[in-house]
Amino acid sequence: MRIALWLAGVGMLALTALAFTWVPPAQDFRDPGSARIILFHVPAAITCTLCFLAGGFFGWRYLRRRDPMDDSRAAAANEVGLTFGIITLLTGMVFASMQWGKPWHWDPRQTSFLLQMMIYAAYFALRSSVEDDRRRAAVSSGYTVFAALTVPLLVFILPRLPMFQEVSLHPSNVMASRQGLDWFYRTGVYLGFATYWLLAFGLYRLRMATFALEARIYELADRLEHQHSHRVGWNLRVPAVAAGADGETSETPARP
């Protein structure tokens, strides 16, 4: 976990240096320098998608095996995916502001990805609304399977329909251009993939470690509460009411 996070940090520094010193501007863009954000935006979008699909897989596996670890894996994968989804939205808004004049245009790709993020935000709202552990795991696992099924539709299919492509401002096939820039941008994007995947793996392992720590804390708290419940009658100094022989009541102190 630590090695992955350290390597991701080094990769991010290298990616930033590469973007501003080695990758040339793309002349096909209104703001040629804005094309460099592709190195950060595209890997974040793909990493987000893969994490959401992994969360759906673990949710499906929980429904089959009822292993609490699968529920934790699904939640961790979805949390990491949501993090990279936020990075995707922010970098996309920066690009849109530089390229199209304002950060949000309700472009089909922007809108479909925002809808995807809202679906997964609802996943975490659902988890926090259910107190029982088993019921929360079952309900959220079923929901994350549904959410994962919407990923191909909202990310890959709907934005590429002809009716949406005609009105979309989002660039397509930039990496495949024949302007001599594809090698530079492909190299940068591949480095971005490696960096983000290392970061995603490190964050996933870190979240799983915190889940294990939380479970241990709850277990210790339950043990302490159970032990305390056996001694609570001796620790509380509440007067005991006893009936006398003549029917009257008298108060006697509880046993210390």
Contacts in CASP RR format, 6 or more apart in sequence:
PFRMAT RR
TARGET T0000
AUTHOR 0000-0000-0000
METHOD contacts of the structure
MODEL  1
MRIALWLAGVGMLALTALAFTWVPPAQDFRDPGSARIILFHVPAAITCTL
CFLAGGFFGWRYLRRRDPMDDSRAAAANEVGLTFGIITLLTGMVFASMQW
GKPWHWDPRQTSFLLQMMIYAAYFALRSSVEDDRRRAAVSSGYTVFAALT
VPLLVFILPRLPMFQEVSLHPSNVMASRQGLDWFYRTGVYLGFATYWLLA
FGLYRLRMATFALEARIYELADRLEHQHSHRVGWNLRVPAVAAGADGETS
ETPARP
1 202 0 8 1.000
1 205 0 8 1.000
1 206 0 8 1.000
1 209 0 8 1.000
4 198 0 8 1.000
4 199 0 8 1.000
4 201 0 8 1.000
4 202 0 8 1.000
4 205 0 8 1.000
5 198 0 8 1.000
5 199 0 8 1.000
5 202 0 8 1.000
5 203 0 8 1.000
5 206 0 8 1.000
7 198 0 8 1.000
8 195 0 8 1.000
8 196 0 8 1.000
8 198 0 8 1.000
8 199 0 8 1.000
8 202 0 8 1.000
9 195 0 8 1.000
9 199 0 8 1.000
11 191 0 8 1.000
11 192 0 8 1.000
11 194 0 8 1.000
11 195 0 8 1.000
11 198 0 8 1.000
12 195 0 8 1.000
12 199 0 8 1.000
14 191 0 8 1.000
14 195 0 8 1.000
15 39 0 8 1.000
15 40 0 8 1.000
15 188 0 8 1.000
15 191 0 8 1.000
15 192 0 8 1.000
15 195 0 8 1.000
18 39 0 8 1.000
18 187 0 8 1.000
18 188 0 8 1.000
18 191 0 8 1.000
19 36 0 8 1.000
19 37 0 8 1.000
19 39 0 8 1.000
19 40 0 8 1.000
19 188 0 8 1.000
20 36 0 8 1.000
22 184 0 8 1.000
23 36 0 8 1.000
23 39 0 8 1.000
23 181 0 8 1.000
23 184 0 8 1.000
23 185 0 8 1.000
23 188 0 8 1.000
24 181 0 8 1.000
24 184 0 8 1.000
25 32 0 8 1.000
25 33 0 8 1.000
25 35 0 8 1.000
25 36 0 8 1.000
26 32 0 8 1.000
26 33 0 8 1.000
26 35 0 8 1.000
26 174 0 8 1.000
26 177 0 8 1.000
26 179 0 8 1.000
26 181 0 8 1.000
26 185 0 8 1.000
27 179 0 8 1.000
28 35 0 8 1.000
28 174 0 8 1.000
28 177 0 8 1.000
28 179 0 8 1.000
29 35 0 8 1.000
29 99 0 8 1.000
29 171 0 8 1.000
30 99 0 8 1.000
30 100 0 8 1.000
31 98 0 8 1.000
31 99 0 8 1.000
33 98 0 8 1.000
34 94 0 8 1.000
34 95 0 8 1.000
34 98 0 8 1.000
34 99 0 8 1.000
35 174 0 8 1.000
35 181 0 8 1.000
35 185 0 8 1.000
37 91 0 8 1.000
37 92 0 8 1.000
37 94 0 8 1.000
37 95 0 8 1.000
37 98 0 8 1.000
38 174 0 8 1.000
38 175 0 8 1.000
38 185 0 8 1.000
38 189 0 8 1.000
39 185 0 8 1.000
39 188 0 8 1.000
39 189 0 8 1.000
39 191 0 8 1.000
39 192 0 8 1.000
40 87 0 8 1.000
40 91 0 8 1.000
40 192 0 8 1.000
41 88 0 8 1.000
41 91 0 8 1.000
41 92 0 8 1.000
41 95 0 8 1.000
42 175 0 8 1.000
42 189 0 8 1.000
43 189 0 8 1.000
43 192 0 8 1.000
43 193 0 8 1.000
43 195 0 8 1.000
43 196 0 8 1.000
44 84 0 8 1.000
44 85 0 8 1.000
44 87 0 8 1.000
44 88 0 8 1.000
44 91 0 8 1.000
44 196 0 8 1.000
45 84 0 8 1.000
45 85 0 8 1.000
45 88 0 8 1.000
45 113 0 8 1.000
45 155 0 8 1.000
46 193 0 8 1.000
47 81 0 8 1.000
47 84 0 8 1.000
47 193 0 8 1.000
47 196 0 8 1.000
47 197 0 8 1.000
47 200 0 8 1.000
48 81 0 8 1.000
48 82 0 8 1.000
48 84 0 8 1.000
48 85 0 8 1.000
48 87 0 8 1.000
48 88 0 8 1.000
49 151 0 8 1.000
49 155 0 8 1.000
50 200 0 8 1.000
51 77 0 8 1.000
51 78 0 8 1.000
51 80 0 8 1.000
51 81 0 8 1.000
51 84 0 8 1.000
51 200 0 8 1.000
51 204 0 8 1.000
52 77 0 8 1.000
52 78 0 8 1.000
52 81 0 8 1.000
52 116 0 8 1.000
52 120 0 8 1.000
52 147 0 8 1.000
52 148 0 8 1.000
52 151 0 8 1.000
53 148 0 8 1.000
53 151 0 8 1.000
54 73 0 8 1.000
54 77 0 8 1.000
55 73 0 8 1.000
55 74 0 8 1.000
55 77 0 8 1.000
55 78 0 8 1.000
55 144 0 8 1.000
55 148 0 8 1.000
56 74 0 8 1.000
56 77 0 8 1.000
56 144 0 8 1.000
56 145 0 8 1.000
56 147 0 8 1.000
56 148 0 8 1.000
57 148 0 8 1.000
58 70 0 8 1.000
58 71 0 8 1.000
58 73 0 8 1.000
58 74 0 8 1.000
58 77 0 8 1.000
58 141 0 8 1.000
58 144 0 8 1.000
59 70 0 8 1.000
59 71 0 8 1.000
59 74 0 8 1.000
59 141 0 8 1.000
59 142 0 8 1.000
59 144 0 8 1.000
59 145 0 8 1.000
60 141 0 8 1.000
60 145 0 8 1.000
61 67 0 8 1.000
61 70 0 8 1.000
62 68 0 8 1.000
62 70 0 8 1.000
62 71 0 8 1.000
62 74 0 8 1.000
62 137 0 8 1.000
62 138 0 8 1.000
62 141 0 8 1.000
63 138 0 8 1.000
63 141 0 8 1.000
63 142 0 8 1.000
63 145 0 8 1.000
68 133 0 8 1.000
68 137 0 8 1.000
70 141 0 8 1.000
71 136 0 8 1.000
71 137 0 8 1.000
71 140 0 8 1.000
71 141 0 8 1.000
72 208 0 8 1.000
72 211 0 8 1.000
73 208 0 8 1.000
74 140 0 8 1.000
74 141 0 8 1.000
74 144 0 8 1.000
75 127 0 8 1.000
75 140 0 8 1.000
75 207 0 8 1.000
75 211 0 8 1.000
76 204 0 8 1.000
76 207 0 8 1.000
76 208 0 8 1.000
76 211 0 8 1.000
77 204 0 8 1.000
78 120 0 8 1.000
78 123 0 8 1.000
78 124 0 8 1.000
78 144 0 8 1.000
78 147 0 8 1.000
79 124 0 8 1.000
79 203 0 8 1.000
79 207 0 8 1.000
80 200 0 8 1.000
80 203 0 8 1.000
80 204 0 8 1.000
80 207 0 8 1.000
81 120 0 8 1.000
81 200 0 8 1.000
82 117 0 8 1.000
82 120 0 8 1.000
82 121 0 8 1.000
82 124 0 8 1.000
83 203 0 8 1.000
84 196 0 8 1.000
84 200 0 8 1.000
85 113 0 8 1.000
85 117 0 8 1.000
86 117 0 8 1.000
88 113 0 8 1.000
89 113 0 8 1.000
89 114 0 8 1.000
89 117 0 8 1.000
92 103 0 8 1.000
92 110 0 8 1.000
93 103 0 8 1.000
93 104 0 8 1.000
94 103 0 8 1.000
96 102 0 8 1.000
96 103 0 8 1.000
96 104 0 8 1.000
96 105 0 8 1.000
96 107 0 8 1.000
96 110 0 8 1.000
96 169 0 8 1.000
97 103 0 8 1.000
99 169 0 8 1.000
100 169 0 8 1.000
104 110 0 8 1.000
105 169 0 8 1.000
107 168 0 8 1.000
107 169 0 8 1.000
107 170 0 8 1.000
108 158 0 8 1.000
108 159 0 8 1.000
108 164 0 8 1.000
108 165 0 8 1.000
108 167 0 8 1.000
108 168 0 8 1.000
108 170 0 8 1.000
109 159 0 8 1.000
109 168 0 8 1.000
109 170 0 8 1.000
110 170 0 8 1.000
112 154 0 8 1.000
112 155 0 8 1.000
112 158 0 8 1.000
112 159 0 8 1.000
113 154 0 8 1.000
113 155 0 8 1.000
115 154 0 8 1.000
116 150 0 8 1.000
116 151 0 8 1.000
116 154 0 8 1.000
116 155 0 8 1.000
119 147 0 8 1.000
119 150 0 8 1.000
120 147 0 8 1.000
122 143 0 8 1.000
123 140 0 8 1.000
123 143 0 8 1.000
123 144 0 8 1.000
123 147 0 8 1.000
126 139 0 8 1.000
126 140 0 8 1.000
126 143 0 8 1.000
127 136 0 8 1.000
127 140 0 8 1.000
130 136 0 8 1.000
130 139 0 8 1.000
130 140 0 8 1.000
158 164 0 8 1.000
159 165 0 8 1.000
159 168 0 8 1.000
159 170 0 8 1.000
165 172 0 8 1.000
174 185 0 8 1.000
175 182 0 8 1.000
175 185 0 8 1.000
175 186 0 8 1.000
175 189 0 8 1.000
176 182 0 8 1.000
233 254 0 8 1.000
234 254 0 8 1.000
234 255 0 8 1.000
234 256 0 8 1.000
236 254 0 8 1.000
237 253 0 8 1.000
237 254 0 8 1.000
237 256 0 8 1.000
238 254 0 8 1.000
239 251 0 8 1.000
239 252 0 8 1.000
239 253 0 8 1.000
239 254 0 8 1.000
240 251 0 8 1.000
240 252 0 8 1.000
240 253 0 8 1.000
240 254 0 8 1.000
241 249 0 8 1.000
241 250 0 8 1.000
241 251 0 8 1.000
242 249 0 8 1.000
242 250 0 8 1.000
242 251 0 8 1.000
242 252 0 8 1.000
243 249 0 8 1.000
244 250 0 8 1.000
END
